[in-house]
Amino acid sequence: MPLRVLITGAAGFVGSFMVKNVIENTDWDVIGLERLSYSGSLDRLPKTNRYKSILHNLQSEINDHVAAEIGHVDYIIHIAANSHVDRSIENPLQFVMDNVVGTCNILNFARKFPNLIKFVYFSTDEVFGPAPPGVSYDEDARYNSTNPYSASKAGGEELAVAFRNTYKTPVVITHTMNIYGETQHPEKYIPKCINMIKNGETVQIHSNSDRTKAGSRFYIYAGDVAEGIMFLLKHGELEKYNIVGKSEIDNYELAQTIATALGKELKYEFVDFHSSRPGHDLRYALSGEKMEKMGWVPKSELVDKLKVMI
């Protein structure tokens, strides 16, 4: 019998890449748990009898009926989350319900499987807060959440650790930086830039208070994230791991790269978002040294994947 993996948020952007990776590289069966919010779409998913979609909102417990539909699972990959900083600032309780309560409900469900091989909790670099120049946080750095989104992800992460300690749930935690790729929701920075530059609009670029330095990130392709998780399912211990992009790029350079790929002029302005809208951090950075020593590094080049997205 093939192994069975449950992926929460499978119809979401990152979840769909995870589903495709499992289908293409294993003989496992995949069960997707979805609520199909504004950012989810079944059109992202492969058409195969090895994939089964189940509708359920994780703000509610997984009841006996839904559990029977899911059946036995060997792995759980918990990707489902509310992930937009602006939305979390406007409605923090929604993020607590989705990212903390929802995580508790899927962890409770995992306790039904005493032989569960691994439970992956998909966390974020933002739990560590802004990184000063030259600093890259390792897996065990202290939390310093600066917005309700990152706080809710830190809360879910601590629940995952608690379930590992209390119930021996085989939890693996990943921290991932800014993810990009095809089918990403247009509210996110890269697809938003593509659309605005294509239409000749002015791109607002998050900068410091002097409006002289753009914010920066280590962007990583969604396919690389899925490969990193698969690597950890096979080789990872019950620990925390950073899945990190190849190199740092500031958001002005990124917008200019997109404009060049489009053959368009970049119209832009630097905007000090943080002073007017606290919770937007100028720089995030993680150390990828731990996974690199294990033999995993991302493969994709940003420029190549941007051209595919465009």
C-alpha positions in Angstrom: 0.0 0.0 0.0 1.4 3.5 -0.9 1.9 5.9 1.9 -0.7 8.6 2.4 0.0 12.3 3.1 -2.4 14.9 4.3 -1.6 18.5 3.1 -3.6 21.3 4.7 -4.1 24.4 2.4 -3.4 22.2 -0.6 -5.3 24.5 -3.0 -3.3 27.5 -1.8 -0.2 28.7 -3.6 2.5 26.9 -1.6 0.3 23.9 -0.9 -0.3 23.3 -4.6 3.4 23.1 -5.3 3.7 20.6 -2.4 0.9 18.4 -3.9 2.6 18.5 -7.4 6.0 17.5 -5.9 4.5 14.5 -4.0 2.5 13.3 -7.0 5.5 13.7 -9.4 8.2 12.2 -7.2 6.5 9.5 -5.1 3.8 6.9 -5.4 2.0 8.3 -2.3 -1.6 9.2 -2.2 -2.4 12.8 -1.3 -5.4 14.2 0.7 -5.9 17.9 0.5 -7.7 19.7 3.3 -9.1 23.0 2.0 -11.5 25.8 2.9 -11.1 27.5 -0.4 -10.8 31.1 0.9 -10.1 34.1 -1.5 -6.5 32.8 -2.2 -7.3 29.1 -2.8 -8.2 27.5 -6.1 -8.7 23.8 -7.1 -7.5 24.8 -10.6 -3.9 24.8 -9.2 -4.1 21.1 -8.5 -3.2 18.1 -10.7 -6.0 16.0 -12.1 -5.2 12.5 -10.8 -6.9 9.7 -8.9 -4.1 9.9 -6.4 -5.3 13.2 -5.1 -8.5 13.7 -3.0 -9.8 17.1 -1.9 -11.8 17.5 1.3 -13.5 20.8 2.3 -13.0 21.8 5.9 -12.3 25.0 7.8 -9.6 24.3 10.5 -11.1 27.0 12.8 -13.4 24.0 13.7 -12.2 20.7 15.0 -11.9 17.8 12.6 -15.1 15.9 13.5 -15.7 12.2 13.0 -17.3 12.6 9.6 -14.3 14.6 8.2 -11.9 12.2 9.9 -13.6 9.3 8.2 -13.3 11.0 4.8 -9.5 11.6 5.4 -8.8 8.1 6.6 -5.4 6.9 7.7 -2.4 9.1 7.0 1.4 8.6 7.4 2.5 12.2 7.1 0.8 15.6 7.8 2.1 18.8 6.2 0.4 21.8 7.7 0.7 24.7 5.3 -2.8 26.2 5.6 -2.5 29.7 7.1 -3.6 33.3 6.7 -0.5 35.0 5.5 -0.9 38.7 4.6 0.6 41.2 7.0 -1.8 44.0 6.0 -4.8 41.9 6.6 -3.5 40.8 10.0 -3.1 44.4 11.0 -6.7 45.1 10.1 -8.1 42.0 11.6 -5.7 40.3 14.1 -8.3 37.9 15.6 -8.9 36.3 12.2 -5.2 35.4 12.2 -5.4 33.9 15.7 -8.3 31.8 14.6 -6.7 30.6 11.4 -3.0 30.2 12.5 -3.3 29.4 16.2 -6.7 27.7 16.7 -6.4 26.0 13.3 -2.9 24.6 14.1 -4.2 23.3 17.4 -7.0 21.5 15.7 -4.8 19.8 13.1 -2.3 18.9 15.9 -5.1 17.3 17.9 -6.2 15.3 14.8 -2.6 14.1 14.4 -2.8 12.4 17.8 -5.2 9.9 16.2 -2.3 8.3 14.4 0.2 6.7 16.9 2.4 5.6 13.9 2.5 9.0 12.2 5.9 9.4 10.6 6.2 13.2 10.6 4.1 16.3 11.1 5.5 19.4 9.3 4.6 22.8 10.7 5.2 25.4 8.0 6.4 28.6 9.8 8.0 31.8 8.6 11.1 34.0 9.0 8.9 36.7 10.3 8.6 35.1 13.8 12.1 36.4 14.4 11.4 40.0 13.4 13.6 42.3 11.5 17.2 41.4 11.0 19.9 44.1 11.3 22.4 44.3 8.4 24.8 41.4 8.4 22.6 39.3 10.7 21.0 36.0 9.7 18.9 34.2 12.3 19.4 30.5 12.9 16.7 28.1 13.7 16.7 28.7 17.5 16.8 32.5 17.5 14.4 34.2 19.9 11.0 35.3 18.7 10.4 39.0 18.0 7.1 39.3 16.2 6.3 42.7 14.9 2.8 42.2 13.5 -0.2 40.0 14.3 0.6 37.6 11.4 4.0 36.8 12.6 2.8 36.5 16.2 0.1 34.0 15.1 2.6 31.9 13.3 4.9 32.0 16.4 1.9 30.9 18.5 1.2 28.0 16.2 4.9 27.1 16.2 5.0 26.9 20.0 1.9 24.7 20.0 3.7 22.4 17.6 6.7 22.2 20.0 4.3 21.7 22.9 2.6 18.8 21.2 6.0 17.2 20.4 7.0 17.5 24.1 3.7 16.5 25.6 2.2 14.0 23.2 5.4 12.9 21.3 3.9 14.2 18.0 6.7 13.8 15.5 6.9 17.5 14.7 9.3 19.1 12.2 9.2 22.9 11.9 10.3 24.9 8.9 11.0 28.6 8.6 10.7 29.9 5.1 11.4 33.3 3.6 9.4 35.2 0.9 8.1 32.7 -1.6 7.3 33.4 -5.2 6.1 31.4 -8.2 3.4 30.8 -10.8 -0.2 31.2 -9.6 0.7 33.3 -6.6 -2.1 35.7 -5.5 -1.8 39.1 -7.1 -1.7 40.9 -3.7 1.9 39.6 -3.1 4.9 41.7 -4.1 6.2 40.0 -7.2 2.9 39.4 -9.1 1.8 42.8 -8.0 4.9 44.4 -9.5 4.5 42.4 -12.7 1.0 43.7 -13.2 1.8 47.3 -12.2 4.9 47.6 -14.4 3.1 45.9 -17.3 0.4 48.5 -17.0 2.7 51.5 -16.6 1.8 52.2 -13.0 4.0 53.5 -10.3 5.4 50.8 -7.9 5.6 51.8 -4.3 8.8 50.3 -2.8 9.0 49.8 1.0 12.0 51.7 2.3 13.7 53.1 5.4 12.4 56.3 7.1 14.8 58.5 5.0 13.5 56.8 1.8 17.0 56.1 0.7 17.2 52.3 1.2 14.7 49.7 0.0 13.7 46.7 2.1 15.3 43.4 1.2 14.4 39.7 1.3 15.8 36.3 0.4 13.2 35.3 -2.1 12.8 31.5 -2.8 10.8 29.7 -5.5 7.8 27.7 -4.3 9.1 24.6 -6.1 12.3 24.8 -4.1 10.3 25.1 -0.9 8.4 21.9 -1.8 11.7 20.1 -2.5 13.1 21.3 0.8 10.1 19.9 2.7 10.4 16.5 0.8 14.1 16.4 1.8 13.2 16.9 5.4 10.5 14.2 5.3 13.3 11.8 4.3 16.3 13.1 6.1 15.2 15.6 8.8 15.1 15.0 12.5 12.4 16.3 14.8 13.9 19.7 14.8 13.6 23.2 13.3 15.0 24.0 9.8 15.4 27.2 7.8 14.5 26.8 4.1 16.3 29.8 2.6 16.6 31.4 -0.9 20.0 31.6 -2.6 20.7 35.3 -2.3 19.4 38.5 -0.8 17.9 41.2 -3.1 16.3 44.5 -2.2 12.9 45.3 -3.5 14.1 48.1 -5.8 16.5 45.7 -7.5 13.7 43.2 -7.8 11.3 45.6 -9.3 14.0 46.7 -11.8 14.7 43.1 -12.7 11.0 42.5 -13.4 10.9 45.7 -15.5 13.9 44.6 -17.5 12.4 41.2 -18.1 9.2 42.8 -19.3 11.0 45.3 -21.5 9.3 48.2 -19.6 10.5 51.3 -17.8 10.2 51.1 -14.0 8.2 53.9 -12.5 8.7 53.8 -8.7 8.7 55.7 -5.5 10.2 54.8 -2.1 7.7 54.8 0.6 8.3 54.7 4.4 5.6 52.1 5.2 7.0 51.3 8.6 6.5 54.7 10.2 3.0 55.1 8.8 2.0 51.5 9.2 3.9 49.7 11.9 4.4 46.0 11.3 6.2 46.2 8.0 9.9 45.2 8.6 12.7 46.5 6.4 14.8 43.3 6.3 14.3 39.6 7.1 17.2 37.1 7.0 17.7 33.5 7.9 20.7 31.3 8.0 20.5 28.3 5.6 23.7 26.7 7.0 22.0 23.8 8.8 20.3 22.4 5.7 23.3 23.2 3.5 25.4 21.0 5.8 22.8 18.2 5.4 23.2 18.4 1.6 20.2 20.6 0.5 20.3 23.9 -1.2 17.7 25.6 -3.5 18.2 25.1 -7.2 16.2 27.9 -8.9 17.6 31.1 -10.2 15.4 34.2 -9.5 15.7 35.7 -13.0 14.8 32.5 -14.7 11.7 31.9 -12.6 10.6 35.5 -13.0 10.6 35.1 -16.7 8.4 32.0 -16.4 6.0 33.9 -14.1 5.8 36.8 -16.5 
